[in-house]
Structure formats: C-alpha cells, structure tokens
Amino acid sequence: MRIPGDDTDRPWRKSRLAARILFRKEAGRMTARDRRIARVLAADKEVTNGLIQQGIYALGIRTRKHEFDHNLGLVGQPH
C-alpha cells in the first residue's frame, strides 16, 4: 500500500519487502504467504540483490550481518 508522502520508488519498496521476508525466514517465522510473495519478488527484475542488501541495512541488521548471512546459509562456516 502506498503511503501518501512516501517518496521511495517502487523497486526500493519491493526490495525492502524482500528484506523483511528474509528477516522472518531467519527468525523461523516465514509463512506460506511470505513464500508466495518471495517467489514473485524473486522473479521481478526490479528487485536486485543490491537493493535487498540496502533494505536489510535500512531495517537495522548492522552488527548482525555476518550472523544473519550465516543463518540463511548465504556464507560458509566461520573459520
């Protein structure tokens, strides 16, 4: 839903949504609806990895970034 006065563009909003879904997946709270939306967003050419990364940082991952990536299986085991 578009909020009046929100000047963010559509790809950025969709990428932030994808980031929120990743947060829920990492927390073990991903729903069937989240999976459906994730499939749609994964096929969307406007949603890029770079924008999703920006969304993750915008949602406050900061110091937990490596742990977050590890929990999602995006990086190998720490040495």
N, C-alpha and C positions, 0 to 999 in steps of 0.2 A: 504494500500500500504506500502510495506517495504521500509524504507529509508536506503540507504547504510550507514553503520557505526552505525546504531541504534542497540545496543546490548540487548535491552529489549526482554524478551521472549514473546511467543505468548499469554499465559494466561494473562499476565500483560497488553499487548496491548488491548486485548479484554475487560478486566475489566476497563481500562481507557476509552474505548469507551462507555461502560455501564454507567460509571460515568458521561460522557459528556451528555448522553441521559437523565440521572436524572436531571442534571442542566437545560437542556432545558424544561423538564417536570415541574420543579419547577418554571421556568420563564413563563410558559404558552405558549411555542413555540414549542411543540412537534409535529412533522409531521407524516404523515402516514408511511413514510419510517422509521422514528425513531421507531414507534410501531412495524413494521415488524422486524427490527434488534433487538429490545428489546426482542421479542418473541424467536428469535433464540438464543440470548445470555442467556436468562433465562433457556433454555433447555440444554445449554452447561455445561458439568461437570467441565471444566477447569475454568470457571468463578465463583469464590467463593465470598461470602459476604465480607470476609476479604480483598480480592484483590480489590473489588469495593470500600470499605472504604479507602484503601490506595490510590486508584485513585482519590477519592473525595478530600482527603487531598493534594495530589500532584497537583491538579488543583486549589488549593488555597481557600478552604472553611474556614479553620481555625476558626476564631471568629464567623462565622455564622452557625456553625454545628448544634446547637440545633434548631435554627430558620429554617434551611434547612430541618431537620428531621420532624419538626412540620408541615411545609408547604406541605410535601409529605405525611403526615398522618402516619408517622412511630412512633410517640410518642404521648402520650395523651396531653391534655390541660395543660399549666403551672399552677402551684398552686398559 
